[in-house]
């Protein structure tokens, strides 16, 4: 087998899933060299070399890559921060190591305002009504408040208020949920405006899906649809989080979607891709340049946001059931010869276990944060590869034990012949974790899916005669 060295820039369980996919290659003997925010136990065990860089500083990542440049064939970047800061540009320029992630120019995740303006130009049908409030345009709090009030007078108070810069979904405020009158809305607005431009947009009603596609700079290869659960608590209550779990159905569609929904998503993303790609091949888009959060509304699909990286947790739904060799897929992206990506026709459910203070579950916890995953790993004797355990914000310390940090600690992926079988495996794994963690229990639940189907059916009926084909 051919030896292949891969640099992995890591944070969270998403990177553990990527490393797992790389190491499962049947065609290549893969050696991973990992840069991590902490000593992730999964990554540290599998890595040839593992470096902890808490802030994932680009210069520090470059120095690590330089130490191992003679054995590195390519690199993959998982978290958004280094992508936005141009880690690919720096490593490719200095070391000539090809990197799988968009260049800084095409890291659309860096600005929600840029996304809205791009959509207004090339796919306006996917945009809600919006206005960008830039900090340099206003001389006083009174002036910006008056401008915001004028915009709300035009479109109504039912809006979402978002920071221009990435905030892992946690900076977003929605009328009727995070604030209930204009003064509360403005308080939230100002909390963002102190440090960032703000995008205010009409709130969208519908069902959400996550679209992901690999890209070789010449073409896109879409992955199956997934559904993320952003809210902290069961029933979609509580504050926004980085994602408490997600599911993928047996087919490429979600239960509430119709084939035409998928076709319209593809058409919209292709419009954006063609606008950015230009003529010929654009290598700046290699990787997953489009991880798109869609809202399916009465008027058709709208785009909530575009990310320039693999989804977390959504990529964990996909990688365990990919038939395509992941290393070969990476080489094809770099070569510009990407082909159709094959996945098993099986369902997957991802459930995250998180620290007690995450998502507002507890206001304070001062106890031991030690977490033992051995009970979950033991389930491999029962389920084999149908259960995957991917540590995220966990740290292996000198005492040989693993500890949960402040963010999402570990996700359990269940793989099954249908959603409920996959969900039971995922929850079985969650129940066998020993430690001060909590989780949602309704990821992929039948009642939740039924509600989505009913809601979408009602919206379609309301939207009959409104929806127009995308041209």
N, C-alpha and C positions, 0 to 999 in steps of 0.2 A: 504493500500500500504506500502511496505517495504521502510523505509528511507535509503537513501544512501548518504554518504558524499564523495565529489570528490574534490581533490586538482587540480586546473588548473594553470599551469605556462603559462602565456599569453604574447603575443605581437602581435598586429595587428588584422585585421578583421578575420583572420583564427581562432583565439581563440574565438572570439564572435560567429562564426558559430559552433564551438565545444560546447560551453556553451548552445547555442540555441538547438542543437541536444540532449544534455543531459537533458535539462529541458522539452523537448517534450515527454519524455518517458511516456508511458501509463501503464507501469508495476511497476515503481519505483517513489518514492517521493524523488527527487534529490535536495540536498543542495550543492551549489558550494562554494568553498573557494579559492579565486583567488589572485595570485601574478601577478602583472602587472608592466610594465615599466612606466605607467602613469595612471591617474585616468580615465580609459576608461568608458564613460558614460553607455554603454550597460552592461559591466561587473559589474560595481559598483552598478547598479540598481538590478541586479539579485543575487549578491553574499551575502552569510551569513556573510562573512568577506572578506575584500578587502584590500590588502597591496600594496603600491607602492614601488618597488625596481628598480630604474632607470637602474642599470647595470645588473639586474637579477643575482646578486652574489649568488653562490651556498650555501655558509654558511648562508646568510640572508634568502634564501628560506627554508633551513633546519630549521632555528629558527621559521619561520612562521608555517611550518608544525608541528613542535614540540608542539606549542601552541594549535593546533587543532587535535592532533594525536588521541584522544579518539573518534572522530566522523568521521575520514577519513577512507573510505573503500579502496580507491585507488587514484592514481593521474595520470594526463595526462600532458605531456610536449609538447608544440606547437612550440616554436622557437628553432633554431638550436644551439644557443650559449650555453645554459645550458646543452643540450644533449651532446655536444662535451666536455664540462667541467666535465661531469660525475655526473650530478645531480641525476640520478636514482641510481647509485651505492651508493652514500652518504646517500640518504633517506632510501633506502632499508636496508642498513647495520645498520644505527643508529636507525631507527624508525620501521623497519619491515613493512612499508606501501608499498604494491606493486605498481609499476609505469609502465605506458604504454608509453614506448619509448625505443629505443635501449640503451644498456649500453655503457659506454665510449669506450670499445674495438670495438664495432660494429657501432660506429658513423662514417661511411665511409665519410660523408660530411666534416670531419675535414681535409682531405688531398686529393686533386685531383691527386697528384703523386701516392698515395697508390691505388687509384681507377684504374689508368692506369696499374699499375703493377699487380693488382689482375686480371684485364681483360686479360692482356697478358698471364697470367697463365691458366685461366679457360675458357675464351671466347674471344680469340684473334680476331675472325671474327667481333666483335663489336667495336674493337679499330681502330681509325685512326693511321697513323704513328705519333710518338711523341718522344720527348726527354725531360728529366727532368734536369733542371739546378739548382744545389744545391749551396747555398751560400758558404758553407765551402770548396768547391772544387776549388775555383778560388782565386788567390792572387791579381788580379788587374782587372780593368775595361777592359783593353786591352785584357787580357787573355779570359775573358768571351765573349767579342765581337767576337774574332777570333773563338771561339767554336761555337757560334751562327751562324756566317757566314758559317762555314763548314757544319752545319746541313741544312741551307737554300740552300746551293749549291746542297745538296743531294735531297731535296724534293720540292724545289721551294719556292718562297716568299709568296704564298697564304696560310697563316697560321693563327691560332688563338693563342694569347698569354694570358695565364691565371695565376693568382696567385695560389699557392698551397693551401693556406688557404682560407676559405669562404669569399666572398666579395659581397654577395647578387646579383651576376650576374653583378655587376657594375665595376669589375676590369678587365673584359675581353676586349681585343682589337682584332680586326679582320682586316686583310689586305684588302685594298680597301674601307674600311669604316671608321676605326679610324686612320689609317695611310696608306700612299700611296707610300712609298719607304722605303728602309732598314734603313736609318738614323732615320726616324720618328718611325719605328718599334722598333728600339733599344732604342729610347727615352722612349717609352711606357714600354718596357722591363725593363729598369733601374728604372722607377718609382715604379715598383713592386719589383724588385730585392733588393732594399734598405732594405726591411723589410720581404721578403718572398722568398722561393724558387719559381721557375717559371716553368710552363709546356708549351712547345711550341708544337703544334700539327697541322697536316694537316687540313686545313679548309674543312668542309663537306658541300656539296650542296644537298639540298633536302627540305623536309617538316617535321616540328617538331611536336612531340606529347608528352604528359606527361602520364606516366604510374605510377599508385599508387596501392599498395596492403597492406592490413592488414595481420598481422602475429601473430600466437600464439606460435611460436618457433618450431612448428612441420610442419605446412603447411602455404601456402600463399593463400589469397583470393583476386584476383585482382578486382579493381574497374573499372568502365567505363573509356574510353579514354577521355582526355581533350586536348585542344589546348590553350597554353599561348601566350600572346602578350608582348614580352619583350621590344620592342623598344618604345620610348617615344611618337612618333607622328604617325598620320594616315599614312597608306601606308608603315609602317615599316621603318620609317626614325627616325633619332635622336639616342641619346645614349641609352645604355641598362639601364633598370630599374629593380625593384623587380618584375615587372609584372603589366601592365596597365589593364588587364582584361583577360578573358578566356571564352571558350564555350565548351559545351558538347552536342552532337547530341542526337536524340531520342534513337538510338541504342547504343550499347557499343563501336561502331567504330566511327571514324571521317569520314567526307564525302570523303576525299582523300585516305582512307585506304581500303584495301581488307582484307578479313578474314585471308589470309595467313600472312599479316603483323602482326596481333595480335598474331597469333600462333608463329611467329618467336620471337616477343617480349617476350612472355611467356617462350619460350624455353631458351632464353638468361638469363632472370632473374632467372629461376629455376637453371641454371648452377651455377650462383653466389650464390644463396641461399644454394644449396647443398654443395658448397665448404666451406661456412662459418658455416653452421649448424653442419656438422659432422654427427656422428651416433646419432640416437635417437632425443630427443628434445633439442633445444638450447634456453633457456629462455632469453638470452641476445638479441635476435632479436624481442622480443615482441613489437608490435606497428605498425608503418609504416617504416620498415627499408629500403624499396626500393620505393622511389619516383624518377623515372628515366626519364631524358630528352632524348628521342630518336630522331635521325635524320634519316628519311627514304630516302635512297639514291638509285642510280642506282644499287649498289651492295648489297642492302638490308639494314636492320636497323643497325645503329651504335649508340653507347651510347655517348652522349655529357657529361653527368655528372650523378652521383648518389647522392641523398640526403637522409638523415635518419630522416625524419619528414613528416608531412602532407604538401602538396603543398599550397602555397598562391600565386595566388588566386584559384588554381585548386580544393582544397578540398571544397571550397564554392560552386562549381558546383555540388558536390555529396551529401553532408550531407542533404540539404533541400529535396531531393527526395528519401532518403533511406527509404525503407519499414521496414527493420530490425530495431528493437529497439536498439538504440545506446548503452544504458547502458548494456543491455544483451550482446551485441557484445563485450563490454569491459570485462565483466566477463568471457566470453568464451575465449577471448585472454589470460587472466590470468590463466585460468584453463587448457588451451591446448585443447579446444574442439570447435575450430572455425568452423563454418558452412558457407554455401553459403550465400553471402550478396545480398539481394534483393533490387533493385532500381526500381522506376517507369519508364516506357518507355516514358519519357518526355525530352524535351530539356531545357537547362539552359544557360544563358548568364550572366557573371559577368563583370560589368564595374566599374572601380575605378575612384573616383574623388580625385584629388591630389592638394597640394598647388601650388601657382603660380611659385615658384622657383624650384619645383621638375622637374627632367628630363631635365633641361635647357630651360624650357618654358619662364621664365623670369630670368634675371641675378640678379634682386633685387626687393624686395617688402617690404615696411616699414609700410604698413597699418594694420588695424585691422584684425586679423585672426579668428574672431568669425564666427561660422557656425551654422545655424539653420536647423535641419533635420525634423522639424515638418511637412513641406509640403510633404516630401517623406513618412513619416509615415502615413499621411492622406490617401495615396493611398491604404492602406490596406482596406479601405472601398470599394474600387473599385475592387481590385485584390485578396483580402484575403491573403492566404499564398503563392500565386504565386509571391509575391514581398517580398524580405527580405532585411533589411537594417542592415549592419554590420559595425559599426564604427571601425576604425583601429587606426591610429596615431592621435587620438583626445583626448582632455583632458577636463574633467568637473572641473570647477574652483569654488571658493567660492561664486562667484556672481551668481551661478546657470546656467551660460551659458557654452556652449561647444566651444572649440577652436581647430583649425587645427594646428598640429605640423609640423615638416619638412618632414615627409615621407607620404606614401599613407594614406589619411585621412579616407575615407569611401568607401565601395563597395556596390553596389546595385545588387542583384541577381534577375533576371527575370526567371520565370518558365513558359513554354508554350508547346502547342501541337507540335510545330515545332520551329526551330531555330529563324525564323523571328518574331514569336509571342513572344518568350522569350526575344529577343533583344529589341523589342519595349517596353516591360514592364520595362526592365533594364534602358533603356534610358529615359523613362517617370519618373522614380525615380530620375535619375541624373538631369533632367531638373527642378525638384521641390526642389532641394537643394538650400538654400539661403546662399551664402558665397563666399569668394575669392578663388574658386577652378576651375580647368580645367580638361579635360578628353579627351581620344580618342573617336571618334565617329564611328569607323569602326570595333569594336569588334563583330565578328560573322556576318559581313555584307555579303550579297549575292555575291558581286563582289569579295571580298577577298577569299571567299570559292571557287568560280569558278576558280580563279587564282591558288589556291592550287591544285585543281583537275587536271587542265590542265598541271601544272608543273609536278605533279607526274606521269601523263600519259606519258609525254614526257620522263621523267627519266626512267620509266619502259621500254619504247620502246628502249631507248639507252642501257639499261642494260640486254636486252634479251640475253641469252646465257652466261651471267656473273654470275648471282645469282645461288648459289648452296644451296641445303637444309642443314639446321643446324642438325648436328648429336650429 
